Amino acid sequence: MVTYEGMIEDVIFSNEINGFTVCEIKSEEEAIIAVGFMPFINVGEMLKVSGHMVNHPDYGEQLKVEIYEKMLPKTVEAIERYLGSGLIKGVGPATAKKIVKKFGEDTLNIIQFHPEKLSYVKGINLEKAFRIGQIFEEQKGLKDVVMFLQEYGISPSFCAKIYKAFGVNTIEEIRKNPYRLAEEIYGITFKTSDRIAKSIGIDPTSKHRIASGIRYVLSQAAISGHTFVDRDNLKEYTCQLLDVDISDIDDILISMVMNKSIYVEKEEDYSRVYLSSYYNAELSVCRKLFDLSTVTFKGDISDFDDKIEDIQKIEGIELAQKQKEAVRQALINGVLVITGGPGTGKTTIIKTIINLLDSEGYKFSLAAPTGRAAKRMTEATGHEAKTIHRLLEIGYAGNEDELVFMKTEANPIEADAVIIDEVSMVDILLMNHLLKAIACGTRLILVGDVDQLPSVGAGNVLWDIIKSGVISTVKLTEVFRQAQESMIVVNAHKINKGEDPILNNRDKDFFLVSRNSSKEIVSTIIELCSSRIPKTYGFEPMKGIQILTPMRKGMAGVISLNKELQKILNPYGKDKKEKLFRDVLFREGDRVMQIKNNYNLKWKKDDETGYEGMGVFNGDTGIIRQIDDEEQNIVVVFEDNRIVEYDYTILDELDPAFAVTVHKSQGSEFPVVIMPVFSGPSVLLTRNLLYTAVTRAKELVILVGSKECLKEMICNDRETNRNSDLGGKLIRCITGIGW
């Protein structure tokens, strides 16, 4: 084994997933090429490496590194290059030069032991000075965590996230209970935690392991939309996962019920097992819907017909009988559900209800699950609509590490009526928070299309409420004349009924471009986006056209399509900075999507108001404005003009969004929707998925693929089967049977 010590002159290649690096190291005597696992190294750092020399057939002699150690530079020149390498967020070459000019060879001691003195340097305030010192200290601790976790296949970027969550005691905390990784770190699987646990000698039948396995099975079920798992199935899945006896699981289940981390709901020959948060949410939603629905309002309909007549004259509309009935029911009932497909007049009903409430001096609040849906609601009604999260005023309370909704039972929404649109997207947890903030005596009007795909989160709220039959519901079926002019609307209803859509009528808005192979489908989609649609219809590819696809993998899946579309719609340019994160290349100008709720992300409005707030949510889309290697962040401008800075450690929360899955498009509306139609798993290629995709388009739908595959999707009326019992609880609550 040979050992070299020197400065990193160049990082030739670095894989952020596994830390494999090729770099040039230069000492006073010579320069060598070193290859091996060396995560988080930067140009300008001093490195001591040990290993064996090998002769690569293409690249010549190299040192295959087996052990490496970072060393602090000693000379002024080396310190300046080290600091300016991007190692410390916020310190680039210019700042490094000023720091070293001020402190010379004592620079690193100042940063480590007296960081406040950095504020003596022009351009560095006290807050930034302490931050530089903190990051410098974290680099040392992070190195130990990386070395500890590397043998378990945990990438350096995940190590940084783990260290950020657990702090200086990271290794000690992991040794005590490695299953915390899977439970607390987004992206770490149970299997990875289990592998660590086995290697450090944790008993396979330990309480920590079995309890974590049970939570993992229930959490995976929740990701798939289920609020509970049948007890026998849960035991079977957990046995397979952990390779333990059922008797071991029974004991831990009892223990978990006792400590209230899970809840078991028993019926005669059936037991449902919930994570407690989902059981409590179902029960709470049920009780609050019951309480709200028991209130009725009679006084506001005494001159209903006259009021409707006045509104029709003012607005220049004529309501159908079913629409009038929906408006009447909204005034009478404490809770009303209005459901119907596109073109059935839901928006007209909402506007009429608002006009009536406004004329009577009532205060109302409008909201929708996503920013896009709220924006559409605002444009359609002429009144401000908020996201549900904004309506509930998410923010910090007391402990600044804990985000909560400010609107609660103790501090309810100040409104006489609350109208929520796109309710099919609302999961059971969000519905619970919403209902807690609505005081009894407030009208609640829930509007949505029950035939859309269910929420991304767990539960099947709108479907369960309607199916229960105990909450007043108006179902709209008539498609109005003006909507019938759109083949998008006509075909959406045809698809929903299992009928063949009308295709390729000249001067219409619904087309099928026949292609057979995935390769042909992809090339056609690229051609449509880049030239044919912009030239024919004038839509801008980055603003007006959205590709929706049923799945993530495959040639016509999200991952592949995004790579191909990026090349055409936002190609490489010398003036565009890039960031490679794992296997995703982010580029300035890219369209991106937030793929999980993050209540901690701060945002600021990109307008004269400069309004600030918290929270970026699953499905929010925007454009990358800036990639800053010095600050180590990506700046994204979202469609509602919110500016958000993403630290490099949380880039796994962003996905390219030139193409997105149909599920991720819920609540959104796009001028043009292009959808590949190809064969695949029947569980994905369903009628309601196609229906959801089609109804996302405002002006033009283009399907690209096989007519036979389109027919198969329309015939596949398989319902999304979700384990949820909100409907059952509502029935039992209303009837008193089994309650």
C-alpha positions in Angstrom: 0.0 0.0 0.0 1.3 3.5 -0.9 0.3 6.8 0.6 0.2 10.3 -1.0 -0.6 13.6 0.5 -1.4 16.7 -1.5 -3.9 19.3 -2.7 -6.9 18.4 -4.9 -6.2 20.1 -8.2 -9.3 18.9 -10.1 -12.3 16.7 -9.5 -12.6 14.9 -12.8 -15.7 12.9 -11.9 -18.0 12.6 -8.9 -21.0 10.3 -8.4 -23.3 11.9 -5.8 -25.2 8.7 -5.3 -22.3 6.6 -4.0 -19.5 9.0 -3.6 -17.2 7.4 -6.2 -14.7 10.0 -7.3 -11.9 10.5 -9.7 -9.6 13.4 -8.9 -6.1 14.8 -9.4 -4.0 15.2 -6.3 -0.8 17.3 -6.5 2.0 17.3 -4.0 5.3 19.2 -4.1 6.9 16.3 -6.0 4.3 15.0 -8.4 0.6 14.8 -9.4 -1.4 11.5 -9.4 -4.9 10.4 -10.4 -6.8 8.9 -7.5 -10.0 6.9 -7.9 -12.3 5.5 -5.2 -15.0 6.2 -2.6 -14.2 9.8 -1.6 -17.5 11.7 -1.0 -17.7 15.4 -0.3 -14.2 16.4 -1.5 -13.6 19.7 -3.3 -10.9 21.4 -5.3 -8.4 23.1 -3.0 -8.8 20.6 -0.1 -5.8 18.7 1.3 -6.1 15.0 1.1 -4.1 12.0 2.4 -4.9 8.9 0.4 -3.7 5.3 0.7 -4.2 2.4 -1.7 -2.6 0.5 -4.5 -1.4 1.6 -7.9 -3.3 0.1 -10.9 -2.9 0.5 -14.6 -6.1 1.4 -16.4 -6.2 0.3 -20.1 -7.6 3.7 -21.2 -6.5 6.2 -18.5 -3.1 4.8 -17.5 -1.7 4.6 -13.9 -4.0 5.5 -11.1 -4.1 5.1 -7.3 -7.1 2.9 -6.3 -7.9 4.5 -2.9 -8.8 2.3 0.0 -8.4 4.9 2.8 -8.7 8.7 2.6 -8.4 11.4 5.1 -9.1 15.1 4.7 -6.4 17.4 6.1 -6.5 21.1 6.8 -4.3 23.2 4.5 -1.5 25.1 6.0 -0.3 27.8 3.5 -2.1 31.0 2.8 -2.6 30.0 -0.9 -3.9 26.6 0.0 -6.3 28.0 2.6 -7.7 30.5 0.2 -8.3 27.8 -2.5 -9.8 25.5 0.1 -12.3 28.1 1.3 -13.2 29.2 -2.2 -13.9 25.7 -3.4 -17.6 25.7 -2.5 -16.9 23.6 0.6 -18.7 26.2 2.8 -22.1 27.5 1.7 -22.0 31.2 1.1 -18.2 31.4 0.7 -16.9 31.7 -2.9 -13.5 32.6 -4.3 -14.0 36.4 -3.7 -15.2 36.0 -0.1 -12.4 33.5 0.6 -9.8 35.9 -0.7 -11.0 38.7 1.7 -11.1 36.3 4.7 -7.6 35.0 4.1 -6.3 38.5 3.4 -7.6 39.5 6.9 -6.5 36.5 8.9 -3.7 34.8 6.9 -2.5 31.5 8.2 -4.7 31.8 11.3 -7.9 31.7 9.1 -9.0 28.2 9.9 -8.5 28.7 13.6 -10.6 31.8 13.5 -13.4 30.0 11.6 -13.4 27.1 14.0 -12.9 28.8 17.4 -13.7 32.5 16.9 -16.2 32.7 14.0 -17.6 36.0 15.2 -14.4 37.7 14.1 -15.3 36.9 10.5 -17.8 39.8 10.8 -14.7 42.1 10.7 -14.5 41.3 7.0 -16.5 43.6 4.7 -19.6 41.9 3.4 -19.9 39.4 6.3 -22.4 40.2 9.0 -22.4 38.5 12.4 -25.2 36.0 11.4 -23.2 34.9 8.3 -20.0 34.7 10.3 -21.6 32.2 12.8 -23.1 30.3 10.0 -19.7 29.8 8.3 -18.3 28.6 11.6 -21.2 26.2 12.1 -20.9 24.7 8.6 -17.2 24.3 9.0 -17.8 22.3 12.2 -20.6 20.3 10.6 -18.2 19.2 7.8 -16.1 17.4 10.4 -19.0 15.6 12.0 -20.5 14.7 8.6 -17.3 13.0 7.5 -17.6 10.5 10.4 -21.3 9.8 9.6 -20.4 9.2 5.9 -17.7 6.7 6.8 -20.1 5.0 9.3 -23.0 4.6 6.8 -21.1 4.0 3.5 -21.0 0.3 3.9 -24.8 0.2 4.0 -25.2 1.9 0.6 -26.5 5.2 2.0 -25.5 8.0 -0.4 -23.5 11.0 0.8 -26.5 13.3 0.1 -28.6 11.1 2.4 -25.8 11.2 5.0 -26.0 15.0 4.9 -29.8 14.8 5.5 -29.4 12.4 8.3 -26.7 14.5 10.0 -28.9 17.6 9.6 -31.8 15.7 11.4 -29.8 14.0 14.2 -26.9 16.4 14.7 -23.6 15.7 16.5 -25.0 12.6 18.1 -26.0 11.0 14.8 -24.0 7.8 15.1 -25.0 7.3 18.7 -28.7 7.7 17.8 -28.5 5.3 14.9 -26.8 2.7 17.1 -29.5 3.0 19.7 -32.4 2.6 17.2 -31.5 2.4 13.5 -35.2 2.1 12.6 -35.5 5.9 13.3 -33.9 6.4 9.9 -36.8 4.8 8.0 -39.4 6.5 10.2 -37.9 10.0 10.2 -35.8 10.4 7.0 -37.7 10.8 3.8 -36.2 8.3 1.2 -34.5 5.9 3.6 -36.3 2.5 3.4 -37.1 0.1 6.2 -34.8 -2.5 4.5 -31.8 -0.2 4.8 -32.5 0.5 8.5 -33.0 -3.3 9.0 -29.6 -4.0 7.4 -27.9 -1.6 9.7 -29.7 -3.1 12.7 -28.6 -6.6 11.8 -25.0 -5.5 11.3 -24.7 -3.9 14.8 -26.3 -6.9 16.5 -29.9 -5.9 17.2 -32.0 -9.0 18.0 -34.3 -9.9 15.0 -37.2 -10.3 17.4 -36.5 -7.0 19.3 -39.5 -4.8 20.1 -37.9 -1.9 18.1 -37.6 -4.0 15.0 -41.1 -5.6 15.0 -42.8 -2.3 15.9 -40.9 -0.5 13.2 -41.9 -3.3 10.7 -45.5 -2.9 11.6 -45.3 0.8 11.2 -43.6 0.4 7.9 -46.3 -1.9 6.5 -49.0 0.5 7.7 -47.1 3.5 6.3 -46.7 1.8 2.9 -50.4 1.1 2.9 -51.0 4.8 3.5 -48.8 5.8 0.6 -51.0 3.6 -1.5 -54.1 5.4 -0.2 -55.2 3.0 2.5 -56.1 4.3 6.0 -56.0 0.8 7.5 -54.9 -2.8 6.9 -56.9 -5.9 7.8 -55.3 -7.4 10.9 -54.6 -10.8 9.4 -53.1 -9.3 6.3 -51.0 -7.0 8.4 -49.6 -9.9 10.4 -48.9 -11.9 7.2 -47.1 -8.9 5.5 -45.1 -8.2 8.6 -44.1 -11.9 9.0 -42.9 -11.9 5.4 -41.0 -8.7 5.8 -39.3 -9.6 9.1 -39.2 -13.4 8.9 -40.5 -13.7 12.5 -43.3 -15.8 14.1 -46.8 -14.5 14.2 -46.8 -14.8 18.0 -44.0 -12.2 18.2 -46.2 -9.8 16.1 -49.3 -10.4 18.3 -47.4 -9.4 21.4 -46.0 -6.2 19.9 -49.4 -5.3 18.4 -50.9 -5.3 21.9 -48.0 -3.2 23.1 -48.5 -0.7 20.3 -52.2 -0.4 21.0 -51.4 0.2 24.7 -49.0 3.1 23.8 -51.5 4.4 21.2 -49.2 4.3 18.2 -51.8 2.1 16.4 -55.5 1.5 16.8 -57.4 -1.7 16.2 -61.0 -1.4 15.3 -62.9 -4.7 15.8 -66.1 -5.9 14.2 -67.7 -9.4 14.4 -65.2 -11.3 12.2 -62.9 -8.5 11.1 -60.3 -6.2 12.6 -58.9 -3.1 11.0 -55.4 -1.9 12.1 -54.7 1.9 11.7 -51.8 4.1 12.5 -53.4 6.2 15.2 -53.2 9.4 13.2 -55.4 7.9 10.4 -57.9 6.4 12.8 -58.3 9.6 14.8 -58.6 11.6 11.6 -61.4 9.3 10.3 -63.3 9.4 13.6 -62.9 13.2 13.9 -64.0 13.9 10.3 -67.0 11.7 10.8 -68.1 13.3 14.1 -67.5 16.9 12.7 -69.5 16.2 9.5 -72.3 14.8 11.7 -72.3 17.9 13.9 -72.2 20.3 11.1 -74.9 18.5 9.1 -77.4 18.6 12.1 -77.7 22.3 11.7 -80.3 23.5 9.2 -81.1 27.0 8.0 -84.7 27.8 7.0 -84.9 31.6 7.1 -82.8 32.3 4.0 -85.2 30.6 1.5 -88.4 32.5 2.2 -88.0 34.5 -1.0 -85.5 32.2 -2.7 -87.2 32.3 -6.2 -87.1 36.1 -6.2 -83.5 36.2 -5.2 -82.5 33.7 -7.9 -84.4 35.7 -10.5 -82.5 38.8 -9.6 -79.2 37.1 -9.8 -80.0 35.6 -13.2 -80.9 39.0 -14.6 -77.7 40.6 -13.2 -75.4 37.8 -14.3 -77.2 37.2 -17.6 -77.6 33.5 -16.9 -80.4 31.0 -16.6 -80.0 28.2 -14.1 -81.3 24.7 -14.8 -83.7 23.2 -12.2 -80.9 21.0 -10.8 -78.6 24.0 -10.4 -81.4 25.9 -8.5 -81.9 22.9 -6.3 -78.2 22.8 -5.5 -78.2 26.5 -4.5 -81.3 25.9 -2.4 -79.8 23.0 -0.6 -76.6 25.0 0.0 -78.6 27.6 1.9 -80.7 25.0 3.9 -78.1 22.4 4.9 -75.2 22.7 7.3 -73.2 20.4 4.9 -73.8 20.0 1.2 -71.8 18.0 -1.4 -72.1 19.1 -5.0 -70.6 16.6 -7.5 -70.5 16.5 -11.3 -68.3 16.2 -14.3 -67.0 19.0 -16.6 -69.6 21.2 -18.2 -72.3 20.4 -15.6 -72.3 23.9 -14.1 -70.5 23.5 -10.8 -68.8 26.9 -11.1 -72.1 28.6 -12.0 -73.6 27.2 -8.8 -70.7 28.3 -6.7 -70.9 31.9 -8.1 -74.7 32.0 -7.5 -74.2 30.8 -3.9 -71.6 33.4 -3.3 -73.9 36.1 -4.8 -76.7 35.1 -2.5 -74.5 34.9 0.6 -72.9 38.3 -0.3 -76.3 40.0 -0.8 -77.4 38.8 2.7 -74.2 40.2 4.3 -72.8 36.7 5.1 -69.0 36.3 5.2 -67.6 33.4 3.2 -64.3 31.7 2.5 -63.2 29.9 -0.7 -60.4 27.3 -0.8 -59.0 24.5 -2.9 -56.3 21.9 -2.2 -53.6 23.3 -4.6 -52.4 26.7 -5.6 -53.4 26.0 -9.2 -56.9 25.0 -8.2 -57.3 28.0 -5.9 -56.1 30.3 -8.7 -58.7 28.8 -11.0 -61.4 29.3 -8.4 -60.4 32.9 -7.9 -60.6 33.6 -11.7 -63.9 31.8 -12.1 -65.7 33.5 -9.1 -64.0 36.9 -9.0 -63.4 36.4 -5.2 -60.1 35.4 -3.6 -59.7 31.7 -3.0 -56.8 30.3 -0.9 -55.2 27.0 -0.7 -56.6 25.0 2.2 -53.2 25.3 3.9 -53.3 29.1 3.6 -56.9 29.2 4.8 -55.8 27.3 7.9 -52.9 29.7 8.4 -50.0 27.3 8.7 -47.1 28.6 10.7 -45.0 28.3 13.8 -46.4 28.4 17.3 -44.3 28.7 20.5 -41.6 26.2 19.6 -40.1 27.4 16.4 -39.3 23.9 15.3 -42.9 22.9 15.1 -45.3 23.9 12.4 -49.0 23.9 13.1 -52.2 25.2 11.7 -53.2 28.4 13.4 -56.9 27.9 12.6 -58.3 25.2 15.0 -61.3 24.4 17.1 -60.1 27.1 19.6 -59.5 29.6 16.8 -61.9 28.7 13.9 -62.2 30.2 10.5 -64.2 33.4 10.7 -66.8 32.8 8.0 -70.5 32.0 7.8 -69.9 29.7 4.9 -66.8 27.8 3.7 -66.8 26.5 0.1 -64.1 24.0 -0.9 -63.5 23.1 -4.6 -61.7 20.0 -6.0 -62.6 17.9 -2.9 -61.6 14.7 -4.6 -58.0 15.7 -4.0 -58.4 16.1 -0.2 -57.1 13.3 1.9 -58.3 12.3 5.3 -55.6 14.1 7.3 -56.1 17.4 5.5 -59.9 17.1 5.8 -59.5 16.5 9.5 -57.5 19.8 9.9 -60.0 21.7 7.8 -63.1 20.5 9.7 -61.5 21.2 13.1 -61.3 24.8 12.1 -65.0 25.1 11.0 -67.3 26.1 13.8 -70.7 24.5 14.1 -73.3 26.8 12.6 -71.0 27.5 9.6 -72.2 26.2 6.3 -69.8 23.8 4.6 -70.1 23.3 0.8 -67.9 20.6 -0.7 -67.6 20.7 -4.5 -65.8 18.1 -6.6 -65.9 15.4 -9.3 -66.2 12.0 -7.6 -65.1 10.2 -10.8 -61.7 11.8 -10.7 -58.8 9.8 -9.3 -58.8 9.8 -5.5 -56.4 11.9 -3.4 -52.6 11.3 -3.5 -52.7 11.0 0.3 -54.6 8.3 2.3 -58.3 8.1 2.3 -61.2 8.4 -0.2 -63.0 11.3 1.4 -65.4 12.6 -1.3 -66.3 9.1 -2.5 -66.9 7.8 1.1 -69.1 10.8 2.0 -71.2 10.4 -1.1 -71.4 6.6 -0.9 -72.5 6.8 2.8 -75.7 8.5 1.7 -76.1 10.3 5.0 -74.7 13.8 3.9 -76.9 15.9 1.6 -75.6 15.5 -2.0 -76.6 17.0 -5.3 -75.3 15.0 -8.4 -75.1 17.0 -11.6 -75.5 15.1 -14.8 -76.7 17.5 -17.4 -74.0 18.9 -19.8 -74.9 22.4 -20.9 -75.2 23.5 -24.5 -72.1 25.8 -24.4 -70.0 23.0 -22.9 -71.3 20.5 -25.6 -69.4 22.6 -28.1 -66.1 21.3 -26.6 -65.2 17.7 -27.6 -63.0 17.7 -24.4 -66.2 17.9 -22.3 -68.2 15.6 -24.6 -65.5 13.0 -24.7 -64.8 13.1 -21.0 -68.4 12.1 -20.3 -68.3 9.5 -23.0 -65.2 8.0 -21.5 -66.8 8.1 -18.0 -69.7 6.1 -19.4 -67.5 3.6 -21.1 -68.2 4.9 -24.6 -65.7 5.5 -27.4 -64.7 9.2 -27.7 -65.2 11.2 -30.9 -61.8 11.7 -32.5 -60.1 14.0 -35.0 -63.0 16.2 -36.0 -61.7 19.1 -38.0 -61.6 22.4 -36.1 -62.3 20.6 -32.8 -60.1 20.1 -29.7 -59.7 16.4 -29.2 -57.4 14.3 -31.3 -55.7 10.9 -31.5 -52.4 10.6 -33.3 -52.0 6.9 -34.1 -48.6 5.5 -33.2 -47.7 1.9 -32.4 -44.3 1.7 -30.7 -43.1 3.6 -27.6 -40.2 5.0 -29.7 -42.7 6.5 -32.2 -44.9 7.8 -29.4 -42.0 9.6 -27.7 -40.7 11.2 -31.0 -44.2 12.3 -31.9 -44.7 13.9 -28.5 -41.4 15.8 -28.8 -42.4 17.0 -32.3 -45.8 18.1 -31.1 -44.3 20.1 -28.2 -41.4 21.7 -30.0 -43.0 22.6 -33.3 -46.4 21.4 -34.4 -48.6 22.8 -31.6 -46.7 26.1 -31.2 -46.9 26.7 -35.0 -50.5 25.6 -35.4 -52.1 26.9 -32.2 -49.6 29.4 -30.8 -49.2 27.8 -27.4 -45.8 28.2 -25.7 -44.3 24.8 -24.8 -43.1 25.8 -21.4 -46.3 27.5 -20.3 -49.2 26.1 -22.3 -48.4 22.4 -22.9 -48.3 19.7 -20.3 -47.5 16.0 -20.9 -49.4 13.7 -18.7 -48.5 10.0 -18.6 -49.8 7.0 -16.6 -46.5 5.8 -15.1 -43.0 6.8 -14.1 -40.9 4.1 -15.8 -40.6 3.0 -19.4 -39.8 4.8 -22.6 -43.1 6.8 -22.4 -42.9 7.2 -18.7 -42.2 10.4 -16.7 -38.5 9.8 -16.1 -37.6 9.1 -19.7 -39.9 11.7 -21.2 -38.5 14.4 -18.9 -34.9 13.7 -20.1 -35.9 13.8 -23.7 -38.1 16.9 -23.4 -35.4 18.8 -21.4 -33.0 18.4 -24.4 -35.5 20.0 -26.7 -37.4 22.5 -24.6 -34.5 23.7 -22.4 -31.3 22.6 -24.1 -27.8 23.1 -22.7 -26.4 26.6 -22.9 -23.2 28.2 -21.7 -25.3 30.8 -19.9 -27.4 28.1 -18.0 -26.0 26.7 -14.8 -26.7 23.0 -14.0 -26.7 20.8 -11.0 -26.5 17.0 -11.2 -28.3 15.5 -8.2 -28.3 11.7 -8.2 -29.4 10.8 -11.7 -31.4 14.0 -12.3 -29.8 17.0 -14.1 -31.4 20.3 -13.1 -30.8 23.2 -15.4 -31.8 26.9 -15.1 -35.0 27.3 -17.0 -36.3 23.8 -16.2 -39.9 23.3 -15.2 -40.0 21.4 -11.9 -42.5 20.0 -9.4 -42.5 19.7 -5.6 -43.2 16.0 -4.9 -44.0 16.0 -1.1 -45.5 18.4 1.4 -42.8 20.5 3.1 -44.3 22.8 5.7 -40.9 24.2 6.6 -39.9 25.7 3.3 -40.0 29.5 3.3 -41.2 31.5 0.3 -41.5 35.1 -0.7 -43.8 36.6 -3.3 -42.0 37.8 -6.4 -44.0 41.0 -6.6 -44.4 44.5 -5.0 -46.0 43.0 -1.9 -43.0 40.9 -0.9 -45.4 38.8 1.1 -43.7 35.9 3.0 -45.0 32.6 4.1 -44.3 28.9 4.8 -45.0 25.7 3.0 -44.6 24.2 -0.5 -46.9 21.3 -1.3 -47.1 18.2 -3.3 -47.9 19.1 -6.9 -46.8 22.7 -6.9 -44.9 23.5 -10.1 -42.5 26.2 -11.1 -39.4 27.2 -13.1 -35.8 27.1 -12.0 -34.6 30.7 -12.0 -31.1 30.3 -10.5 -28.6 27.6 -9.6 -26.0 28.9 -7.1 -23.1 26.6 -6.3 -21.6 29.1 -3.9 -24.8 29.3 -1.8 -25.5 25.6 -2.7 -29.1 26.2 -3.5 -31.6 26.3 -6.4 -34.1 29.1 -6.6 -37.5 28.2 -8.0 -40.3 30.6 -9.0 -43.6 28.9 -8.6 -46.7 29.7 -10.8 -48.3 31.9 -8.1 -45.1 34.0 -8.0 -43.7 32.4 -4.8 -39.9 32.3 -4.8 -38.4 29.3 -2.9 -34.7 28.5 -2.2 -33.9 24.8 -2.2 -30.8 23.8 -0.3 -28.9 21.1 -2.3 -29.6 18.6 0.6 -33.4 18.6 -0.2 -33.3 18.4 -4.0 -34.9 14.9 -3.7 -38.2 16.9 -3.1 -38.0 18.3 -6.7 -38.8 16.4 -9.9 -38.5 17.6 -13.5 -42.1 18.5 -14.7 -42.0 18.8 -18.5 -43.9 15.5 -18.1 -45.8 14.5 -14.9 -48.0 11.5 -13.9 -51.7 11.9 -14.2 -52.0 11.5 -10.4 -49.7 14.5 -9.9 -51.8 16.7 -12.3 -54.9 16.5 -10.1 -56.5 19.9 -9.3 -54.5 21.5 -12.2 -55.7 22.8 -15.5 -53.6 23.3 -18.6 -54.4 24.8 -22.0 -53.0 21.7 -23.8 -52.7 18.2 -22.5 -50.7 15.5 -24.4 -51.0 12.0 -23.2 -49.2 8.8 -24.4 -51.5 5.9 -24.8 -49.7 2.5 -24.7 -50.1 -0.9 -23.2 -49.0 -1.6 -19.6 -50.3 -2.8 -16.2 -54.1 -2.8 -16.1 -54.0 -1.4 -12.5 -52.6 1.8 -13.9 -54.3 2.1 -17.3 -57.9 2.6 -16.0 -60.9 4.5 -17.2 -60.8 7.1 -14.4 -57.1 7.8 -15.0 -57.9 8.6 -18.6 -60.9 10.6 -17.6 -58.8 12.6 -15.1 -56.1 13.3 -17.7 -58.7 14.5 -20.3 -60.4 16.8 -17.8 -57.2 18.6 -17.0 -57.2 20.2 -20.5 -58.8 23.5 -21.1 -58.4 24.0 -24.9 -56.8 21.0 -26.5 -56.3 17.2 -25.9 -53.9 15.1 -28.0 -53.6 11.4 -27.3 -50.6 9.8 -28.9 -50.6 6.0 -29.3 -52.8 3.0 -30.2 -56.5 3.2 -30.7 -56.7 -0.4 -29.3 -54.9 0.7 -26.1 -57.3 3.6 -25.8 -60.2 1.2 -26.1 -58.7 -1.0 -23.4 -58.4 1.9 -21.0 -62.0 2.9 -21.5 -63.2 -0.7 -20.9 -61.0 -1.0 -17.8 -63.5 0.4 -15.2 -61.6 -1.0 -12.4 -62.2 1.2 -9.3 -59.3 2.3 -7.2 -59.7 0.0 -4.2 -58.9 1.8 -1.0 -59.2 0.6 2.5 -61.0 3.5 4.2 -64.0 3.5 6.6 -65.1 7.1 6.7 -68.4 6.1 4.9 -69.0 3.2 7.4 -68.3 5.5 10.4 -70.8 8.1 9.0 -73.5 5.5 8.6 -72.9 4.1 12.1 -72.8 7.6 13.5 -76.1 8.7 11.9 -78.0 5.4 12.6 -76.4 4.8 16.0 -76.0 1.1 14.9 -72.6 -0.3 16.0 -71.5 3.2 17.2 
